[in-house]
């Protein structure tokens, strides 16, 4: 895979980038899986959950699951990757 410098996936050192990685990463995986005709697209987004108080907090992203796969005949559930951050 060739990713040109200066694009969304390979920004310059001075580019203003923040957030959006949960959407971008899900879409990249969908495109790669589609290219190999492995499965249908996922939810295409990650869900976030945050809770805490003044002294501590918990933040987690949970992927939206995987798309359908034609070679499986039974119910098949896949939960995507997640990342957690706890601070105090």
Beta strands, then each sheet from edge to edge (+ up, - down):
strand 1: 46-52
strand 2: 57-63
strand 3: 82-87
sheet 1: 1+ 2- 3+
end
